[in-house]
Amino acid sequence: METRCINTIRTLAMDAVEKANSGHPGTPMALAPLIYTLWQRFLRFDPSNPLWPNRDRFVLSNGHASMLLYATLHLAGVTSVELPDGRRAAAVSLADIKRFRQLGSPCPGHPEYGRTAGVETTTGPLGQGCGTSVGMALAARWLGQHFNRPGYGLFDYRVFAVCSDGDMMEGVTSEAASFAGHQRLSNLCWIYDNNRITIEGDTDLAFDEDVASRFRAYGWNVERVDDVNDTQRLAQAIERFEAETDRPTLIIVTSHIGFGAPHKQDTNAAHGEALGEDEVRLAKLSYGWPQDAQFFVPDGVREQFAAGLGERGRRLRKAWDDRFAAYCSSHPRAGEELMALQRRQLPKDWAAALPVFASDAKAIATRNSSGKVLNAIAARYPWLIGGAADLAPSTKTTLSFTGAGDLEAASAGGRNLHFGVANTPWARSSMDCRCRACARSAPAS
Ligand SMILES: Cc1ncc(C[n+]2csc(CCOP(=O)(O)OP(=O)(O)O)c2C)c(N)n1
């Protein structure tokens, strides 16, 4: 049944790319065993409630392999918005998969946050998902530190990001990984698809660094799995990640792009275009699949996901809901705060102590007035966290009120984030980004 589920992901991806005559079949074909193992055996995620606050986050940083995620969201029965009769529609139906890459489809070429339930962040520009995942892991730890109370462990979710050779080449990935190591984010797991193929050909063209040594130097735990089809080894590596307590984990997995396609496996021809009818048939033959069937989901596959991921996620989410209800009785203020955060509402009194500056000849530098305003707001806005790329003394963005503190591994509930001299698209990612883009794309709950 495991093989059947994995091959269903592979063939749905191949068929969707074939129908669209555009997209990336090779990496979903290669990584199907990985996503199956991770989601089915480990991910704490309730398909019937994809916004449950303590869910594990899954990020596909190599967003071009989007069919890997869409096929899984479909088979796992992830639901989206609530219909008028209380039922919930599928986040990705089989009909949606048949409309892969078409205008308005929940299955765009690259995953887009806010368009498809179960897509935790927009990816496509390589490196971006890696970076964002660091912000997510930092947020998870902050939430735990801020909201957990004795007897009420509300937040302990993990963040998994799948990344590719291209991600590893991108500079932002290095910045984010270095910072994650510094912050000792043991709730963060990256899984690197080491297939040694990019668009122009073999990675030898441009990339011979020792990735494992680089990440060890960043302070990460590094695991290796020599064959992505060995789901036992994959599971063991993920278990070792789960046992880590003070450093992030990188799992380097060797895979074969276009796995099973006799003429295209291990070549860049499997990267970014439809395989072609004949090659698809031959790949299906190699899986023992009916060659003429398209978008075929065999009996038992959806049920298998429901019995594994679905059952585990439902149980965990329900236990969390009960715990949160009790938490709200014992700690009503914190409970309200958490609800406001989830709803992206500002605290009621956030503007109660705003300073007023006289408009007179004795001017005050705007960075100084800005710093005072920021502090006046932040003192009443517990989840306002920030930093300034090593410039806080200059930009006056340090939060200096009593209890603000630094956000470090040893003080994970702090408010000042020292992220160094970094480019930081990743720092903008955590739990309550209020930029226009995020506000626009907030998923319907
Ligand atoms: C920042 C950025 N530059 C370039 C691209 C275009 N692009 C898409 S995939 C890719 C590389 C593909 O190689 P790899 O990352 O190893 O993915 P795989 O072929 O294994 O799926 C490139 C250069 C991109 N998506 N993002």
The ligand as a Tripos MOL2 file, in Angstrom:
@<TRIPOS>MOLECULE
LIG
   26    27     1     0     0
SMALL
NO_CHARGES

@<TRIPOS>ATOM
      1 C1         16.1940   32.5890   -7.1740 C.3       1 LIG1
      2 C2         15.8410   31.7500   -8.3530 C.ar      1 LIG1
      3 N1         16.6670   31.7400   -9.4350 N.ar      1 LIG1
      4 C3         16.3560   30.9810  -10.5020 C.ar      1 LIG1
      5 C4         15.2060   30.2410  -10.5220 C.ar      1 LIG1
      6 C5         14.8450   29.4200  -11.7690 C.3       1 LIG1
      7 N2         14.9770   28.0010  -11.4570 N.ar      1 LIG1
      8 C6         13.9200   27.2320  -11.1960 C.ar      1 LIG1
      9 S1         14.3520   25.6790  -10.7170 S.2       1 LIG1
     10 C7         15.9990   26.0350  -10.9300 C.ar      1 LIG1
     11 C8         17.0920   25.0480  -10.5970 C.3       1 LIG1
     12 C9         16.6510   23.6650  -10.6140 C.3       1 LIG1
     13 O1         17.5680   22.8180   -9.9910 O.3       1 LIG1
     14 P1         17.2740   22.2680   -8.5470 P.3       1 LIG1
     15 O2         17.0940   23.3920   -7.6140 O.co2     1 LIG1
     16 O3         18.3370   21.2950   -8.2350 O.co2     1 LIG1
     17 O4         15.8810   21.5570   -8.6980 O.3       1 LIG1
     18 P2         15.5980   20.1250   -9.3630 P.3       1 LIG1
     19 O5         16.0730   20.1910  -10.7820 O.co2     1 LIG1
     20 O6         16.3340   19.1150   -8.5830 O.co2     1 LIG1
     21 O7         14.1250   19.9870   -9.2600 O.co2     1 LIG1
     22 C10        16.1720   27.3380  -11.3560 C.ar      1 LIG1
     23 C11        17.4850   27.9420  -11.6460 C.3       1 LIG1
     24 C12        14.3960   30.2810   -9.3870 C.ar      1 LIG1
     25 N3         13.2690   29.5690   -9.2990 N.pl3     1 LIG1
     26 N4         14.7370   31.0240   -8.3240 N.ar      1 LIG1
@<TRIPOS>BOND
     1     1     2 1
     2     2     3 ar
     3     2    26 ar
     4     3     4 ar
     5     4     5 ar
     6     5     6 1
     7     5    24 ar
     8     6     7 1
     9     7     8 ar
    10     7    22 ar
    11     8     9 ar
    12     9    10 ar
    13    10    11 1
    14    10    22 ar
    15    11    12 1
    16    12    13 1
    17    13    14 1
    18    14    15 2
    19    14    16 1
    20    14    17 1
    21    17    18 1
    22    18    19 2
    23    18    20 1
    24    18    21 1
    25    22    23 1
    26    24    25 1
    27    24    26 ar
@<TRIPOS>SUBSTRUCTURE
     1 LIG1         1 GROUP 0 **** ****
